Amino acid sequence: MSETTTPRSKPAPAAAVADSTKPLADEPKGRTGAARILASRDAITIYALLAFLVYAAITIPRFASPVTTGFLLLDVIPVLLIAMPMTLIIITGEIDLSVASTAGLTSALMGVLWAGGMDIWLVLAICLLAGTAAGMFNGFLIAVLGLPSLAVTIGTLALFRGLALVVIGDNAVANFPKELTAFFTSKLGGTGIPTVMIGVVLVMLFFGILLHFTPFGRGLYAMGYSKEAATFVGIKVARSKFWLYVASGVVASLAGIYWTLRYTSARSDNASGLELAVIAAVLLGGVSIFGGKGTIPGVIAGVLLIGTLNYALRLGRVSDVVLITVTGLLLIASVVAPSIGSGIKEWRHTRRVRRSFSRDTGGGSTAPHRVQKTDRTKEKENNDV
Amino acid sequence: MQQTPNAHAVPGSGERPQETVLSLTHAAKTFGPVVALADGTIEIQAGEIHALVGENGAGKSTLVKILAGLHHPDSGDFRLSGEPVHFRNVAESKAAGISVIYQEPTLFPDLTVAENIFIGRQPKGRSRLISRSEMRRQAAELFRRLGVPIDPSRVAEGLSIADQQIIEIAKAISLDAKVLVMDEPTAALSGVEVDRLFAVARALRDKGTGILFISHRFDEVFDLCDRITVMRDGRYIATHRTADVTVERIVREMVGRDIATLFPKAEAEIGHTVLKVEGLSSAGVFRDISFEVRAGEIVALAGLVGAGRTEVARAVFGIDPYDSGRIEVEGKPLKARDPQAAIAAGLGFVPEDRRKQGLVMNLSVARNVTLTLREKFLTAGLINGAKERRAAQEWSKRLQVKAGSQEHAVSTLSGGNQQKVVLAKWLATDPRLLIIDEPTRGIDVGTKSEVHRLISDLAVRGIAILMISSELPEVLGMADRVLVMREGRITAHLDRAAADPESVMHAATSSTGVTE
């Protein structure tokens, strides 16, 4: 607890308590809303991203150029897309590991159907339907049957990748319509920003608004913290989860289509391993793996931070091994940092309490270790009373 | 001698002088602002069965947890066979000779009975490896001594709760326990199983073990125990020899408190029927529940923990399904299993577990208040932050929530203020009926009366209130009518005038319920 909390009322005769209540101040005390946002966990990721961009632009030649912007964004688009529904899913306390396999399955389907002579728009429609079906399958097992999402999506991770192999085998299809593949790598004027970024921004806006400005999104945070508390306020937990997995399947198939046309290659192993890159970026963006916490802006910054870091290191001719190691360390640091922060806070609180304790009792101690307990452990014990 | 609040003044049970094996004197334990135990005092002699009785919230569980080494008392004197002890954890308490058997034993389901008994201290063979045959032999010997036929080599999964308790007792014996604490062991047992458990308990007593028996069932207490200690509001009240005391006297001591001053119940005008429940049944949970709640009326659902009160409320609100019966709100049938429909019909539910059910602890005060009425803050389908903040501000102000800021996580508030946030959340939906489950659990005495005043105000404003409470004074002080439940059925409908501690306790505990 910080010093901003008003002292609790001491037990007193009923009438006195009723009169002495100090209602909530109109003007919030302590940190204001703006200050809170500026110091929040996802804001820190955004600062880190900005700081690194400035650093890279100054120190790495050729970094600050439209070419960089173009290639960087083309590289991160699949992660950026899938990270959107993934953020919502992780906020509800679940996970979806099957996204990369869904993308791979989409890619395989696309190749086979196109090679089979089907109209490209029909192919794309079928690919999106396949993604929808994959998401519904996950959603049915997790939301309707109530199975654990980790186990279910590890299973569908293998299943969808296996289906991709069944569909296309070891073949690769590359002769997609020139105008389409060219469109997917085209840029907006001289800015270097890929044209498809417009669509990606729309997806980001959709999920950002859904999470932050709709009752549905509010419900996701409540679910992530306590499914029971969510049920008690009339949130339909199972239904919300089902649709999140459907959304995840659809977006994964979008990423699969993008991947196929951007690299002009439909293969069964496309986007392999992408799920971990997505989850790493989401966590780096300040989403709690336990659910209940996180924002879309933070996640976007997380994805861009990892993407930029990778790109910069590659420009600096750093090997892939180092790249992976740096990404891993960054992720661990991002998970550990908040615990260190709260650890320091607890330590300071403990020290303060201990000091006031020895002042109150003249150093005498019936059992000082009990008084040093942090608020968090107290809360835990309160639960057991 | 009965009213002496001091164990030292309580003499041993008369004719045969006995050795005091455990004594806890003036133990206190607080959790933040909540005083769980103000004066925990108990003295157990070798070779006696000692009952500990008190209402829910009297501090029995906290006292047991101190004996078990789960909690450390803030102050007080704790002695085993005259030696002061300070347990830092459960293992130390066990090693010193205290074994605790809980209502629901926690055996490892995939291990065998023998493995469960000797977990962590398995007998070793010559090869320094665990000797299964030796373990089985010792377990069989324990069961022979207890006179119960349980196969030591079967797995624990699928054993009845009664058998699981016997295994816990066998474990206690193998640990050479001097004191055996049984926390409501009979709550889930059938008649035959209770008899067997009592036979085992008596056998242990005759061998010199001191037994602390916690139960709500007076017939059992009077049948089994040599002495009875009564607790109330976290304090020791008295210790009696069973032979010298009556059930009535024990009940009086359990609830005795000036009720009128604590509960400022205002008179409210009682209007039309808001909630009507008819013949509601759910297999194995509750049966044939019928009652009405009218506007401006406070109806209390009283009874012991586990009587099925919360389950009825959850079914009414649509959290849990039910098998048969009907629920009407203002004359219209209410859809089953649909909390959203219940909220739309004007119901609100303040659940008993604030931390898990009532609040989203890491969300801010404002977000919690507005969680129930998300739809009301929409501008063109999107949440309007300004509207939301205004509503949150208004409701926290009306209920005088004391918080540093609207933006603080509710986990930083005291229990009483958290409860006000839960109330604010539901009041903001403008409910017709509010179900309040244990309104003052875990709230300190001062704030309690504030919550009571709030509830009374709501009734005056015409809201129908269904209050579940295990605290008898709260029930008697607040309710216009009292429904008492026992083992899933309503055993008494009492008007305010007819409800007194004896009639409610009687309907809640004994098998021959009084009906109006």
Chai-1 contact restraints between the chains, C-beta under 6 A:
chainA,res_idxA,chainB,res_idxB,connection_type,confidence,min_distance_angstrom,max_distance_angstrom,comment,restraint_id
A,M1,B,T412,contact,1.0,0.0,6.0,A-B,restraint_1
A,T4,B,G404,contact,1.0,0.0,6.0,A-B,restraint_2
A,T5,B,G404,contact,1.0,0.0,6.0,A-B,restraint_3
A,T5,B,T412,contact,1.0,0.0,6.0,A-B,restraint_4
A,T6,B,K402,contact,1.0,0.0,6.0,A-B,restraint_5
A,T6,B,G404,contact,1.0,0.0,6.0,A-B,restraint_6
A,R8,B,P33,contact,1.0,0.0,6.0,A-B,restraint_7
A,R8,B,S414,contact,1.0,0.0,6.0,A-B,restraint_8
A,P11,B,D444,contact,1.0,0.0,6.0,A-B,restraint_9
A,P11,B,V445,contact,1.0,0.0,6.0,A-B,restraint_10
A,P11,B,G446,contact,1.0,0.0,6.0,A-B,restraint_11
A,A12,B,G446,contact,1.0,0.0,6.0,A-B,restraint_12
A,A14,B,S449,contact,1.0,0.0,6.0,A-B,restraint_13
A,V17,B,G446,contact,1.0,0.0,6.0,A-B,restraint_14
A,V17,B,E450,contact,1.0,0.0,6.0,A-B,restraint_15
A,A18,B,E450,contact,1.0,0.0,6.0,A-B,restraint_16
A,T21,B,Q400,contact,1.0,0.0,6.0,A-B,restraint_17
A,K22,B,K402,contact,1.0,0.0,6.0,A-B,restraint_18
A,P23,B,K397,contact,1.0,0.0,6.0,A-B,restraint_19
A,P23,B,Q400,contact,1.0,0.0,6.0,A-B,restraint_20
A,L24,B,S396,contact,1.0,0.0,6.0,A-B,restraint_21
A,L24,B,K397,contact,1.0,0.0,6.0,A-B,restraint_22
A,L24,B,V401,contact,1.0,0.0,6.0,A-B,restraint_23
A,L24,B,A403,contact,1.0,0.0,6.0,A-B,restraint_24
A,P28,B,S405,contact,1.0,0.0,6.0,A-B,restraint_25
A,P28,B,Q406,contact,1.0,0.0,6.0,A-B,restraint_26
A,K29,B,G404,contact,1.0,0.0,6.0,A-B,restraint_27
A,K29,B,S405,contact,1.0,0.0,6.0,A-B,restraint_28
A,G30,B,G404,contact,1.0,0.0,6.0,A-B,restraint_29
A,G30,B,S405,contact,1.0,0.0,6.0,A-B,restraint_30
A,R36,B,E407,contact,1.0,0.0,6.0,A-B,restraint_31
A,F213,B,L382,contact,1.0,0.0,6.0,A-B,restraint_32
A,F213,B,I383,contact,1.0,0.0,6.0,A-B,restraint_33
A,P215,B,R374,contact,1.0,0.0,6.0,A-B,restraint_34
A,P215,B,E375,contact,1.0,0.0,6.0,A-B,restraint_35
A,R218,B,R374,contact,1.0,0.0,6.0,A-B,restraint_36
A,A222,B,V360,contact,1.0,0.0,6.0,A-B,restraint_37
A,Y225,B,V360,contact,1.0,0.0,6.0,A-B,restraint_38
A,Y225,B,N362,contact,1.0,0.0,6.0,A-B,restraint_39
A,S226,B,K356,contact,1.0,0.0,6.0,A-B,restraint_40
A,E228,B,K356,contact,1.0,0.0,6.0,A-B,restraint_41
A,E228,B,Q357,contact,1.0,0.0,6.0,A-B,restraint_42
A,A229,B,Q357,contact,1.0,0.0,6.0,A-B,restraint_43
A,A229,B,V360,contact,1.0,0.0,6.0,A-B,restraint_44
A,T231,B,I319,contact,1.0,0.0,6.0,A-B,restraint_45
A,F232,B,F349,contact,1.0,0.0,6.0,A-B,restraint_46
A,F232,B,P351,contact,1.0,0.0,6.0,A-B,restraint_47
A,F232,B,Q357,contact,1.0,0.0,6.0,A-B,restraint_48
A,V233,B,L371,contact,1.0,0.0,6.0,A-B,restraint_49
A,V233,B,T372,contact,1.0,0.0,6.0,A-B,restraint_50
A,G234,B,P339,contact,1.0,0.0,6.0,A-B,restraint_51
A,G234,B,Q340,contact,1.0,0.0,6.0,A-B,restraint_52
A,G234,B,I343,contact,1.0,0.0,6.0,A-B,restraint_53
A,G292,B,N362,contact,1.0,0.0,6.0,A-B,restraint_54
A,K378,B,F31,contact,1.0,0.0,6.0,A-B,restraint_55
A,K378,B,G32,contact,1.0,0.0,6.0,A-B,restraint_56
A,E381,B,F31,contact,1.0,0.0,6.0,A-B,restraint_57
A,N382,B,F31,contact,1.0,0.0,6.0,A-B,restraint_58
A,V385,B,F31,contact,1.0,0.0,6.0,A-B,restraint_59
A,V385,B,A36,contact,1.0,0.0,6.0,A-B,restraint_60
